[in-house]
Amino acid sequence: MKVVVALGSNKNQEENIRRAQKCLMEIFPNIVFDAPVWTKPVGIVSDLFLNCLGRMETMKQEAELITIFKEIERSMGDSHANHQQGFVWIDIDLIELDGRRIKNIIWQ
């Protein structure tokens, strides 16, 4: 299945995006990332976000992908409590799965 993921961070942005990409590449060796882009925050007061998209093919199902992404987020210190304070260490979202839109991204 073809998969599109979105990564975003507003805290130690460049380092956290690189770390998340590395974690994803260890699990999904065929993932390819677009160049990261700086964006203004939407709906929260915070530093700029650094965002990027990743594209890959996998046989993993939607629930398993989301679980993997959440595990990476937790391993990098991200939490709901951080988000409530406006800090996003890393956010990894499943955007498309086999051409089906799962989630819209607001920074594009």
N, C-alpha and C positions, 0 to 999 in steps of 0.2 A: 504494500500500500504506500502511496505517496503521502508524505506528511510535511506540513509547514508548521514551524514553531516560532514564537516570538520571545525574545529575551529583553528584559529591561532592568535598569538599575539607576537609582539616584543617590547612592552612597558608595564612595570609592568605585565609581562607575567603571573606569577602564579595567581595573584589576578584577572586579566582580564579573564583568562580561567575559573576560579572558578565562577566568576560573570555570565559569559555567560552560563555556564552549569546550574547554578541556574535558570536563566531566562528561559532557554529551558525546564527544568524540571517542571516549573510552568505551562507551556503551554502543554507540552507533558510528562505526568507522566511516560510513559513506556520507555522513552529514556534511553539508557545505553551507557556509555562512555568508550572507551579504555583508558589505562594509557597514560597521556601526554608524548610526546617525544620532546627533544631539537633538533633543526635542524639549520644548517647554512643557512643564507639568500641566495636566488637565484635571481639574477638579480638586487639586490639593495644592497647598503652599509647600514648595520644596525646591531643592537645587534642580538643575537641568537633569533630564534623564538621558542615558545612553541606551539606545535600542538597536536591535538587529533581528533579522529573520534567518532561520536555518531551514534547509530543505533536505529531505532524506527519503529513503525507501526502507520499509520494515514490515515484518509480518506481525508485529505486536499490535494488540487491539487497543482501542481507545482508553479503557479503564487502566490497563497496564501502563500505557504511556503517561497518563496523568499521574499515576502513582510514582513512576520513576522521576518525573519532573518535580513533584512535591518532595521526594526524598532528597534530591539535589538541593532544592531551596533550603530545606531544614539543615542539611549538612553544611551549608554556607552561612548559617546563622539567621536566616530569614524567618519571620514569624508574623502572625496576624497582629500581635501587639505592636511590632515595629511599624507595620502598615498603618495602624491607627494613629501613630505618632508622625506619619508622613515619611518614614524611612523605608525604602525598598532596597534591601541588599541585592536581591535578585528575584526576578519574577520570570517564570518560564511557563508560557501558555501554549496549549495546542490550538492552532488556528484553523488548519484544514486537515482533513483525513480523506484521501481518495477523492479530492475535488469537492467534498462536502464541507461547507463553512461551519466550524464549531464555535468560534468566538470572533467577534469583530475587534480590531485593534484601533484605538483612538488616535494614535500618533502618526498614522499614515495618511 
